[in-house]
């Protein structure tokens, strides 16, 4: 019936006495099976008649029948609407896949339903302070980007990212992490997770490629490579980072978080970094360096990124603005070695073409004009105060039962519990009391050492103090 009512109706030819009956039955069926949902305003009888090629009398009679049967309701001066509260047919049974292997990898990575409600004292990890994002400034920069686009007209799609943003990212990582990058080395992605997905696409041969991952490690990274068909091998982590001697000989890809190990927070020693780079060069393996929140460093001598030390083109450096600015931006990037750039850009083009152009231009302005650097400096002081308060509370109130893991960067802390403690049960009981802490066990592929995670990026000082007090009471019980 055209744009008035997007239904495919089949009516008998003109002159048939069954046209009224057919129109009535098909509209009723569309209401019952939900194609015409409750509250939908139907076209006028004149418009319905014109769209269906029937007389207006037939349209009026059809609506009258449906009104009398309770499928429609008429509202004076407003029109005719589909009635609410109608009994619907039972949903169709879920269709079975013709091949049980189809979608198998993605089913294993699917989250278990809707996320739970946020607790009152929320120590969630991996999230910065949302209220501190410079929204007013961002709106102005978006306006400038929009006006510039209006003057210049639509730009050609750039799968690698807008030139201004790639140049800004190259300058940013050079200044903050001494990463040697040119604009042409940068591929802009929809967050770090897309970066992992694209890297898995270009580096993994399903069923054959062995990928070594830190244990404990980042579950979404693990999920991206599992979905690509990689053979995953967990490698233990100790106080110096990834245990390089335990990387399997056949590993073609090694994924690490050397600056702030996720989730424990330790930094990989320079000896381990050197050994890992030597291993990659000797075996022809590649390294994926996830530098997710290293901008926030609170002491100690900064260690060079693996990409900075790399001399063989082995390292893919992955970064994100989700921690330094906001996850709302959904912007990450990969600094790729020259041999892999074209493949990575082709994968990005296949995935979604490019990131939204106006947001990229606004972010480029934010970096180029120094706003990002000032924001990071300001937030580093905020997070350092929160981290100090959290460390002091753990030391004061838990009698050594919660032992913080040594770390000097990032937006969260890990703390070990005494051997034999059921960390999952403790975290569940804490959530029941309004305290949102995570157990370490979900981040392990193998046997987990008991511990808890405390995020302070999105948790202000008053919430930290009150949450620790409530957790202390629960612990003493």
Secondary structure by P-SEA (a helix, b strand, c coil): cccccccccccccccccaaaaaaaaaaaaaaaacccccccccccaaaaaaaacccaaaaaaaaaaaaaaccccccccccbbbbcccccccccccccccccccaaaaaaaccccccccccccccccccccccccaaaaaaaaaaaaaaaaaaaccccccccccaaaaaaaaaaaaaacccccccccccccccaaaaaaaaaaaccccccbbbbbcccccaaaaaaaaaaccbbbbbbbcccccccccccccccbbbbbcccccccbbbbcaaaaaaaaaaaaaacbbbbbbccccccccccccccccccccccccbbbbbbccccccccccbbbbbcccccaaaaaaaaaaacccccaaaaaaaaaaaaaaaaaaaaaaaaaaaaaaaaaaaaaaaccccccccccccccccbbbbbcccccaaaaaaaaaaaacbbbbbcccccccccccbbbbbcccccaaaaaaaaaaaaaaaac
